[in-house]
């Protein structure tokens, strides 16, 4: 991972963005020697968001199993019958 100062980002934003698009490598932006933000390619960010939505759905499913809030296949078919026509 590449590390850049916030002042470098201010001065060379176009260059840093071009390199980011070419390498697809995230850039850690630091401020006063401390991590401040990550700069990532827009396509990579969207892919991460999609993965998070999938993982959140899996987590909800696991919570439903733990809380015993599940249906048998026949119960689910019955409840979904109006959409399964």
GINOR-V588218 format. One line per field, one symbol per residue. ss: DSSP state (2 for helix, 1 for strand, 0 for the rest). A space follows every 50 residues. Layout:
ss->???
This chain:
ss->01111222222222222222222000111110011111100222222222 22222222222222220000002222222200000
